Amino acid sequence: MEQPRPEDRVGSYSRPSDLRITDMRTVTVGWGGWRFPLIRIDTNQGLYGIGEVRDGASKTFALMLKSRIVGENPCNVEKIFRKIKQFGGHARQAGGVCAVEMALMDLAGKAYGVPAYVLAGGKHRDAIRMYCDTPNEPTGEAMGHKLKERMARGFTMLKMDVGINDLTGVPGALSSPGGMLDTRSVMHPFTHIRLTDRGIGILTDYVAAVRDIAGYGIPIAADHFGHIGVEDCLRLGHALERFNLAWLEDMLPWQLTEQWARLGRELRTPCCTGEDIYLHDSFKPLFDARAISVCHPDLATSGGILETKRIGDLAQEYGISMALHMAGTPVSTMAAVHCAAATENFIALEHHFADVPFWSDLVAGAPAPIIQDGYIAVPDAPGLGIDLNEDVIREHIVAGDPGYFEPTPEWDNERSWDRLWS
């Protein structure tokens, strides 16, 4: 009797060695001012992979890569990533490269019949803790009650905004050069916006009211402090220490390593940054300086699933934990779930859209709702473990978008001399 061959256990529609990329198309969905370009990478065997360009990034960042990946075998994820990673950059400039990497991991998983986390080395956990970000509320009492509602839904970790936006127009709370409060285009050290003692007192009272209602039993992180310099970050950080916050996020631009190191030395609350950093080696200066306690990559910015796992693994060597930033559709969220499952020092994944009722409905193949009791179950289906719900996607295509994965022949022949060496 003839012995079965290993390749015969792979679906007959999928011969991984013969798989080739044939096309890339996009559709952009959105709501409430948010825009999320989704990509689909097609192949010669009918398999396709889906990925997501981070909000705020142009779909052009992905489409420009089309001619560079057509003809490649999508199972060669690392080879293709090394070919295209030069076209990414920090913050939204990495959106195209990261979306392609997600789609490749989806495709490779489907081709081999395994979930994406297997391709990243296997999983450390079966469910991923979600931490719930919560938009501004006008008072600490209102925020406290909002967080209590999140807790009642099963979330075991939370985040809120605490910053100078709440002090704009409050007499005696801020001092600022004219016009600086109205711009986000000036980096923090150059604004010379200062918090007064009254301003710090108002923010402290806000957080006190939150803790009085939400209690101290649940971790609450804080974000969006505003464009203030390191000295005022320290003054505010010290004033907030008694509230036992989970971390202080993005108080300064991530590039200012020495200033982050000063925060890390002088504050007794963990400091956290990373959502705009591209590639694992760019995190290393912060790690070497022992500047942060929590690294916070967004895999739609940091390089995708495999590169973000590298970031987590590197952080672990320094005794640093990894939380994952996320403000996206279920596509990028599920990509992050696979990364989180494969990363030992992971703590929690952000969820930004707890109040968007159709968020889970954008995809099929996942539990409904996707988040249950504050966790997402790690899927065992191949690839990312989800597919798009075409009807719901069509309902939320942004005005002016060409439509649902329309052809993109204009990107077929985009060429340049890409080699970085002579």
C-alpha positions as CSV (number, residue, x, y, z in Angstrom):
1,M,0.0,0.0,0.0
2,E,1.4,3.3,-1.0
3,Q,2.3,5.5,2.0
4,P,0.6,9.0,2.1
5,R,2.9,11.9,1.3
6,P,3.0,14.9,3.8
7,E,2.0,17.2,0.9
8,D,-1.1,15.2,0.3
9,R,-2.4,16.4,3.7
10,V,-2.4,20.0,2.4
11,G,-5.6,21.1,0.7
12,S,-5.6,20.2,-3.0
13,Y,-6.2,23.8,-3.9
14,S,-2.9,24.7,-2.2
15,R,0.4,23.6,-3.5
16,P,2.7,25.9,-1.5
17,S,5.7,25.5,-3.7
18,D,3.8,26.6,-6.8
19,L,1.9,29.5,-5.1
20,R,2.5,32.9,-6.7
21,I,1.1,36.4,-6.1
22,T,-0.9,37.7,-9.0
23,D,-2.6,40.8,-7.8
24,M,-3.2,43.4,-5.0
25,R,-6.4,45.3,-4.6
26,T,-7.8,47.7,-1.9
27,V,-11.0,48.9,-0.3
28,T,-11.2,51.6,2.3
29,V,-13.7,51.5,5.2
30,G,-14.3,54.0,7.8
31,W,-16.6,55.7,10.4
32,G,-16.5,58.8,12.5
33,G,-13.5,60.3,10.7
34,W,-11.5,57.1,10.8
35,R,-10.3,55.5,7.5
36,F,-8.9,52.0,7.2
37,P,-7.5,50.8,3.8
38,L,-7.8,47.1,3.6
39,I,-5.7,45.1,1.1
40,R,-6.2,41.8,-0.6
41,I,-3.3,39.9,-2.1
42,D,-4.5,37.3,-4.7
43,T,-2.6,34.2,-6.0
44,N,-2.7,31.8,-8.9
45,Q,-4.4,29.1,-6.8
46,G,-7.4,31.1,-5.7
47,L,-6.0,31.7,-2.2
48,Y,-5.9,35.3,-1.0
49,G,-4.6,37.1,2.1
50,I,-6.0,40.2,3.8
51,G,-4.1,43.0,5.6
52,E,-4.8,46.5,6.8
53,V,-3.1,49.8,6.4
54,R,-3.1,51.8,9.6
55,D,-5.5,54.7,10.0
56,G,-3.9,57.9,8.8
57,A,-1.8,56.2,6.2
58,S,-2.4,56.3,2.5
59,K,-3.3,53.1,0.6
60,T,-0.7,54.3,-1.9
61,F,1.9,53.0,0.6
62,A,0.6,49.5,-0.1
63,L,-0.2,49.8,-3.8
64,M,3.3,51.0,-4.6
65,L,4.5,47.6,-3.5
66,K,2.3,45.6,-5.9
67,S,4.7,45.4,-8.8
68,R,7.5,44.4,-6.4
69,I,5.7,41.4,-5.0
70,V,3.7,40.0,-7.9
71,G,5.3,36.8,-9.0
72,E,6.7,36.1,-5.6
73,N,5.7,33.0,-3.5
74,P,3.8,34.5,-0.5
75,C,5.0,31.7,1.7
76,N,8.4,33.3,1.6
77,V,7.3,35.9,4.1
78,E,10.7,36.9,5.4
79,K,12.3,37.1,1.9
80,I,9.5,39.5,0.7
81,F,9.6,41.5,3.9
82,R,13.3,42.1,3.5
83,K,12.7,43.1,-0.1
84,I,10.0,45.7,0.8
85,K,10.9,46.9,4.3
86,Q,13.0,49.8,2.9
87,F,9.7,51.4,1.7
88,G,8.4,51.7,5.3
89,G,9.3,54.4,7.8
90,H,8.3,55.4,11.3
91,A,4.7,56.1,12.1
92,R,2.1,56.0,9.2
93,Q,4.8,55.6,6.5
94,A,5.1,51.9,7.5
95,G,1.4,51.3,6.7
96,G,1.9,49.6,3.4
97,V,4.7,47.3,4.4
98,C,2.9,46.2,7.5
99,A,-0.4,45.5,5.6
100,V,1.5,43.4,3.1
101,E,3.2,41.4,5.9
102,M,-0.2,40.7,7.5
103,A,-1.6,39.5,4.2
104,L,1.4,37.3,3.5
105,M,1.0,35.7,7.0
106,D,-2.6,35.1,6.2
107,L,-1.8,33.5,2.9
108,A,1.1,31.4,4.2
109,G,-1.1,30.1,7.0
110,K,-3.8,29.2,4.5
111,A,-1.4,27.5,2.2
112,Y,0.0,25.3,5.0
113,G,-3.3,24.9,6.8
114,V,-2.0,26.4,10.1
115,P,-2.8,29.6,12.1
116,A,-0.5,32.5,11.7
117,Y,0.8,32.1,15.3
118,V,2.3,28.7,14.3
119,L,4.4,30.5,11.7
120,A,5.6,32.9,14.4
121,G,6.8,29.9,16.6
122,G,3.7,28.7,18.4
123,K,1.5,30.2,21.2
124,H,2.1,31.0,24.8
125,R,-1.6,31.6,25.6
126,D,-5.1,30.6,24.3
127,A,-6.8,34.0,24.9
128,I,-5.6,37.6,24.5
129,R,-6.3,40.1,27.2
130,M,-7.8,43.3,25.7
131,Y,-7.3,46.7,27.4
132,C,-10.1,49.1,26.6
133,D,-9.2,52.7,25.6
134,T,-11.8,55.2,26.5
135,P,-12.3,58.6,24.8
136,N,-12.4,61.8,26.8
137,E,-15.1,62.5,29.3
138,P,-15.7,66.0,30.6
139,T,-15.2,65.1,34.3
140,G,-13.4,62.5,36.3
141,E,-16.7,61.3,37.7
142,A,-18.0,60.7,34.1
143,M,-14.8,58.9,33.2
144,G,-15.0,56.8,36.3
145,H,-18.5,55.7,35.5
146,K,-17.5,55.0,31.9
147,L,-14.7,52.8,33.0
148,K,-17.0,51.0,35.4
149,E,-19.2,50.1,32.4
150,R,-16.1,48.7,30.7
151,M,-15.3,46.6,33.7
152,A,-18.9,45.3,33.8
153,R,-18.3,44.1,30.2
154,G,-15.3,42.0,31.4
155,F,-12.4,44.2,30.6
156,T,-9.6,43.7,33.2
157,M,-7.4,46.6,32.0
158,L,-8.3,50.1,30.9
159,K,-6.9,53.4,29.6
160,M,-8.0,57.0,29.7
161,D,-6.8,60.4,28.4
162,V,-5.3,62.9,30.9
163,G,-3.9,66.0,29.4
164,I,-3.8,69.6,28.6
165,N,-6.6,69.5,26.1
166,D,-8.9,69.4,29.1
167,L,-7.3,72.6,30.4
168,T,-7.6,74.8,27.3
169,G,-9.6,77.8,28.2
170,V,-9.4,77.2,32.0
171,P,-8.0,80.5,33.5
172,G,-4.7,80.0,35.2
173,A,-4.2,76.4,34.2
174,L,-1.6,76.8,31.4
175,S,0.9,79.3,30.2
176,S,1.7,79.2,26.5
177,P,3.2,81.2,23.7
178,G,0.4,82.5,21.4
179,G,-0.9,79.9,19.0
180,M,1.0,76.9,20.4
181,L,-2.1,75.4,22.0
182,D,-3.7,75.2,18.5
183,T,-1.1,73.1,16.8
184,R,0.1,69.5,17.0
185,S,2.8,70.0,14.4
186,V,5.4,71.4,16.9
187,M,7.4,68.7,18.8
188,H,6.9,68.9,22.6
189,P,10.2,70.5,23.7
190,F,9.7,73.4,21.3
191,T,6.2,74.5,22.3
192,H,7.1,75.9,25.7
193,I,3.6,75.1,26.9
194,R,3.8,75.0,30.7
195,L,1.4,73.5,33.3
196,T,0.7,75.7,36.3
197,D,0.2,74.3,39.8
198,R,-3.5,74.9,39.3
199,G,-3.5,73.0,36.0
200,I,-1.7,70.0,37.7
201,G,-4.2,70.2,40.5
202,I,-7.2,70.0,38.1
203,L,-5.7,66.9,36.3
204,T,-4.9,65.3,39.7
205,D,-8.5,65.9,40.9
206,Y,-9.7,64.3,37.7
207,V,-7.8,61.2,38.2
208,A,-8.7,61.1,41.9
209,A,-12.4,61.1,40.9
210,V,-11.8,58.3,38.4
211,R,-10.1,56.1,41.1
212,D,-12.8,56.9,43.7
213,I,-15.4,55.4,41.3
214,A,-13.4,52.7,39.4
215,G,-11.4,51.7,42.4
216,Y,-7.7,50.6,42.6
217,G,-8.2,46.9,41.8
218,I,-8.0,47.3,38.0
219,P,-5.0,48.6,36.1
220,I,-5.7,52.0,34.4
221,A,-3.2,53.5,32.0
222,A,-3.1,57.2,30.9
223,D,-2.4,58.7,27.5
224,H,-2.6,62.0,25.5
225,F,-0.8,64.3,27.9
226,G,-0.2,67.0,25.3
227,H,2.8,68.7,23.8
228,I,4.6,69.6,27.1
229,G,8.3,69.4,27.8
230,V,10.1,66.9,29.9
231,E,10.1,69.1,33.0
232,D,6.3,69.4,33.1
233,C,6.0,65.7,32.3
234,L,8.0,65.1,35.5
235,R,5.9,67.5,37.6
236,L,2.7,65.9,36.3
237,G,4.1,62.4,36.6
238,H,5.0,62.9,40.2
239,A,1.6,64.4,41.1
240,L,-0.1,61.3,39.6
241,E,2.1,58.7,41.3
242,R,-0.3,58.1,44.2
243,F,-3.0,56.8,41.8
244,N,-0.9,53.7,40.9
245,L,-1.5,54.1,37.2
246,A,-0.5,51.2,34.9
247,W,1.7,53.4,32.8
248,L,2.2,56.9,31.4
249,E,2.0,56.6,27.6
250,D,3.8,58.8,25.0
251,M,4.5,61.7,27.3
252,L,7.3,62.6,24.9
253,P,8.2,61.9,21.2
254,W,9.7,58.4,21.1
255,Q,12.9,59.7,19.4
256,L,14.0,61.7,22.5
257,T,15.8,58.8,24.2
258,E,17.7,60.8,26.8
259,Q,14.5,62.6,27.9
260,W,12.7,59.2,28.1
261,A,15.6,57.9,30.2
262,R,15.2,60.9,32.5
263,L,11.5,60.0,33.0
264,G,12.4,56.4,33.6
265,R,14.9,57.4,36.3
266,E,12.9,60.0,38.1
267,L,9.3,58.6,38.0
268,R,7.9,55.7,40.0
269,T,5.1,55.0,37.4
270,P,6.0,52.8,34.5
271,C,6.6,54.7,31.2
272,C,5.5,53.4,27.9
273,T,6.0,54.3,24.2
274,G,6.4,52.7,20.8
275,E,3.3,53.0,18.6
276,D,5.1,55.1,16.0
277,I,8.4,53.1,15.9
278,Y,9.2,51.0,12.8
279,L,11.4,47.8,13.1
280,H,12.9,46.2,16.2
281,D,16.3,47.8,16.0
282,S,14.7,51.2,16.4
283,F,13.5,50.2,19.8
284,K,17.0,49.2,21.0
285,P,18.1,52.7,22.0
286,L,15.2,53.0,24.4
287,F,15.9,49.5,25.8
288,D,19.7,50.2,26.1
289,A,18.9,53.4,28.1
290,R,16.5,51.5,30.4
291,A,14.1,54.4,29.5
292,I,10.8,52.6,29.4
293,S,9.1,49.8,31.4
294,V,6.6,48.9,28.7
295,C,7.2,48.8,25.0
296,H,4.0,49.6,22.9
297,P,4.4,48.7,19.2
298,D,1.5,48.8,16.8
299,L,2.1,46.0,14.3
300,A,0.4,48.1,11.6
301,T,3.4,50.4,12.1
302,S,6.2,48.3,13.6
303,G,6.6,45.9,10.7
304,G,3.8,43.3,11.0
305,I,3.5,40.0,12.9
306,L,7.0,38.6,12.8
307,E,8.8,41.9,13.3
308,T,6.7,42.8,16.2
309,K,7.4,39.4,17.8
310,R,11.1,40.3,17.4
311,I,10.4,43.5,19.3
312,G,8.8,41.6,22.1
313,D,11.6,39.1,22.3
314,L,14.2,41.8,22.4
315,A,12.3,43.7,25.1
316,Q,12.2,40.5,27.2
317,E,15.9,40.3,27.2
318,Y,15.9,43.7,29.0
319,G,13.1,42.8,31.4
320,I,10.6,44.9,29.6
321,S,7.0,43.8,28.9
322,M,5.1,44.4,25.7
323,A,1.6,45.8,25.3
324,L,0.3,46.3,21.8
325,H,-1.2,49.5,20.5
326,M,-4.2,49.0,18.2
327,A,-6.9,51.3,16.7
328,G,-8.0,49.3,13.7
329,T,-10.6,47.0,12.3
330,P,-10.7,43.3,13.2
331,V,-8.2,42.6,10.5
332,S,-5.2,44.3,12.1
333,T,-6.6,43.3,15.5
334,M,-6.6,39.6,14.7
335,A,-3.1,39.9,13.2
336,A,-2.1,41.4,16.6
337,V,-3.8,38.5,18.4
338,H,-1.6,36.0,16.6
339,C,1.5,38.1,17.4
340,A,0.4,38.4,21.1
341,A,-0.2,34.7,21.3
342,A,3.4,34.0,20.1
343,T,5.1,36.5,22.4
344,E,5.9,35.5,26.0
345,N,6.2,38.9,27.7
346,F,2.9,40.2,26.2
347,I,0.5,41.8,28.7
348,A,-2.5,43.3,26.8
349,L,-3.8,44.5,23.4
350,E,-5.6,47.8,23.0
351,H,-9.2,48.0,21.8
352,H,-10.3,51.5,20.7
353,F,-13.8,50.8,19.4
354,A,-15.8,49.3,22.2
355,D,-18.7,51.7,21.4
356,V,-18.8,50.9,17.7
357,P,-21.7,48.3,17.4
358,F,-20.8,46.9,14.0
359,W,-17.0,46.5,14.6
360,S,-17.1,42.7,15.1
361,D,-19.5,42.3,12.1
362,L,-16.8,43.6,9.6
363,V,-15.4,40.1,9.5
364,A,-16.7,36.5,9.4
365,G,-15.2,33.4,10.9
366,A,-14.7,34.8,14.4
367,P,-16.9,34.5,17.5
368,A,-19.6,37.0,17.7
369,P,-18.8,39.3,19.3
370,I,-15.0,38.9,18.8
371,I,-14.2,40.2,22.3
372,Q,-15.9,38.3,25.0
373,D,-15.4,39.0,28.7
374,G,-12.4,41.2,27.9
375,Y,-10.5,38.6,25.8
376,I,-10.2,37.4,22.2
377,A,-9.8,33.7,21.8
378,V,-6.8,32.8,19.7
379,P,-8.2,31.2,16.5
380,D,-7.0,27.9,15.2
381,A,-8.3,28.4,11.7
382,P,-5.6,28.9,9.0
383,G,-3.9,32.2,8.5
384,L,-5.5,35.1,10.5
385,G,-8.5,32.9,11.1
386,I,-11.0,35.4,9.6
387,D,-12.5,36.6,6.3
388,L,-14.2,39.8,5.4
389,N,-17.9,40.2,5.7
390,E,-18.5,41.7,2.2
391,D,-22.0,43.1,3.0
392,V,-20.9,44.9,6.1
393,I,-17.7,46.1,4.4
394,R,-19.7,47.6,1.5
395,E,-21.9,49.4,4.0
396,H,-18.9,51.3,5.4
397,I,-16.8,52.0,2.3
398,V,-15.7,55.7,2.6
399,A,-17.1,58.2,0.1
400,G,-14.9,58.5,-2.9
401,D,-13.3,55.1,-2.7
402,P,-13.4,53.2,-5.9
403,G,-15.3,50.3,-4.4
404,Y,-14.9,46.8,-3.2
405,F,-11.5,45.5,-4.3
406,E,-11.7,47.1,-7.7
407,P,-8.8,46.2,-10.2
408,T,-5.6,48.3,-9.8
409,P,-3.8,47.9,-13.2
410,E,-2.3,51.4,-12.8
411,W,0.1,49.9,-10.3
412,D,1.2,46.9,-12.4
413,N,4.3,48.5,-13.9
414,E,5.6,50.8,-11.2
415,R,9.4,50.4,-11.3
416,S,12.5,51.9,-9.7
417,W,16.1,50.9,-8.9
418,D,15.4,49.6,-5.4
419,R,18.7,47.9,-4.5
420,L,20.4,49.6,-1.5
421,W,23.9,48.6,-2.5
422,S,26.2,48.9,-5.6
